[in-house]
Amino acid sequence: MRLVLLLLCGLLLSAPSAWAAGRQHHLVIHVDSADAEIMTEALHNAANVVATERKAGDTVKIEVVANGYGTKMFVRELSPIADEIRRIHAAYPEVVLSACGISLAHTEAAMKRSLTVLPEAHVVPSGAARIMELEERGWAYLKP
């Protein structure tokens, strides 16, 4: 019995720990609301996760995906939080900011004019499809 316990302890100590520093984490944050507080919370969630994982010695890939009414956050003419997007992007350039192309097209059609996406963000064909792809790759999902 003692030998079995010693062997198990040795295996556990030599196996890579799920809590060991140096891990790579993946998080997609979904914004589908035109509410500026929710948009800001999403950005702050991203910044807080990056800062927390850096302290732990880990790295994290984060993508904020906006679709539906949430795409407003990344549109120069409509964003209520453009300054905060610039600030967060400057401090955490590794956080990817993605706007749904389908939602943007619908907004442009409704407004009957072209819209400009903030330079910190890029357009993905479909926000919902992008979230699905990231989740299929094992990314964690957060919706503020």
C-alpha positions in Angstrom: 0.0 0.0 0.0 2.8 2.4 0.9 4.6 1.6 -2.3 1.5 2.3 -4.3 1.0 5.7 -2.6 4.6 6.6 -3.2 4.3 5.7 -6.9 1.1 7.7 -7.2 2.7 10.7 -5.5 5.7 10.5 -7.8 3.5 10.4 -10.9 1.5 13.4 -9.7 4.6 15.4 -9.0 6.2 14.6 -12.3 3.0 15.2 -14.4 2.4 18.6 -15.8 0.0 20.3 -13.4 -3.2 22.0 -14.6 -2.3 24.9 -12.3 1.4 25.2 -13.3 2.6 28.6 -14.5 3.3 29.0 -18.2 -0.1 27.8 -19.5 -1.7 29.4 -22.5 -5.4 30.3 -22.0 -8.0 31.3 -24.5 -11.1 33.5 -24.0 -13.7 34.9 -26.3 -15.8 37.8 -24.9 -19.1 38.3 -26.6 -20.8 41.7 -26.9 -24.2 42.0 -28.5 -25.6 45.0 -26.7 -25.6 48.7 -27.6 -25.2 49.5 -23.8 -22.0 51.4 -23.2 -21.6 49.9 -19.7 -21.7 46.4 -21.1 -19.2 47.3 -23.8 -16.9 48.9 -21.3 -17.2 45.9 -18.9 -16.2 43.6 -21.8 -13.0 45.6 -22.4 -12.2 45.7 -18.6 -12.8 41.9 -18.3 -10.3 41.4 -21.1 -7.7 43.7 -19.4 -8.2 42.1 -16.0 -7.8 38.6 -17.4 -4.6 39.6 -19.2 -3.2 41.3 -16.1 -4.2 38.3 -13.8 -2.6 35.7 -16.1 0.6 37.7 -16.6 1.0 37.8 -12.8 0.5 34.0 -12.7 3.2 33.6 -15.3 0.6 32.4 -17.9 -0.4 33.9 -21.2 -3.8 34.4 -22.6 -5.3 35.0 -26.0 -8.5 37.1 -25.9 -10.8 38.1 -28.6 -13.7 40.5 -28.1 -16.4 39.7 -30.7 -19.2 42.1 -31.2 -22.3 41.3 -33.2 -25.8 42.6 -33.5 -26.2 45.9 -31.6 -22.8 45.3 -30.1 -21.0 46.2 -33.3 -21.7 49.8 -32.5 -18.8 49.7 -30.1 -16.3 49.4 -33.0 -17.9 51.9 -35.4 -16.2 55.3 -35.5 -19.5 57.2 -36.1 -21.5 55.3 -33.4 -19.1 54.1 -30.6 -19.9 55.5 -27.2 -16.6 54.1 -25.9 -14.1 54.8 -28.7 -11.6 56.5 -26.2 -11.7 53.4 -23.9 -11.1 51.1 -26.9 -8.0 53.1 -27.8 -6.8 53.1 -24.2 -7.3 49.3 -23.7 -5.8 48.5 -27.1 -2.7 50.6 -26.4 -2.3 48.9 -23.0 -3.2 45.4 -24.2 -2.5 45.1 -27.9 -2.7 41.3 -27.8 -6.5 41.6 -27.2 -8.1 41.1 -30.6 -11.2 43.2 -31.4 -13.6 41.8 -34.0 -16.8 43.3 -35.5 -19.4 41.2 -37.3 -19.5 42.0 -41.0 -23.1 40.9 -41.3 -24.2 43.2 -38.5 -22.2 46.1 -40.0 -23.8 45.5 -43.4 -27.3 45.6 -41.8 -26.5 48.8 -40.0 -25.1 50.4 -43.1 -28.3 49.4 -45.1 -30.6 50.8 -42.3 -28.6 54.0 -42.1 -28.2 54.2 -45.9 -24.5 55.1 -45.6 -21.0 53.5 -45.2 -19.6 53.2 -41.7 -16.0 53.2 -40.6 -14.6 50.5 -38.3 -12.2 51.9 -35.6 -8.5 51.1 -36.6 -8.1 49.0 -33.4 -10.7 46.5 -34.6 -11.1 44.4 -37.7 -14.2 42.8 -39.4 -14.9 39.1 -39.4 -17.5 37.7 -41.8 -19.9 36.6 -39.1 -19.6 37.3 -35.3 -21.7 34.3 -34.4 -19.6 32.0 -36.7 -16.4 33.5 -35.2 -17.5 32.7 -31.7 -18.5 29.2 -32.8 -15.1 28.6 -34.4 -13.3 29.7 -31.2 -15.4 27.6 -28.9 -14.9 24.6 -31.2 -11.2 25.1 -30.6 -11.7 25.0 -26.8 -11.8 28.7 -26.1 -13.7 29.7 -22.9 -16.8 32.0 -23.5 -17.7 35.1 -21.4 -20.7 37.4 -22.0 -20.8 40.4 -19.7 
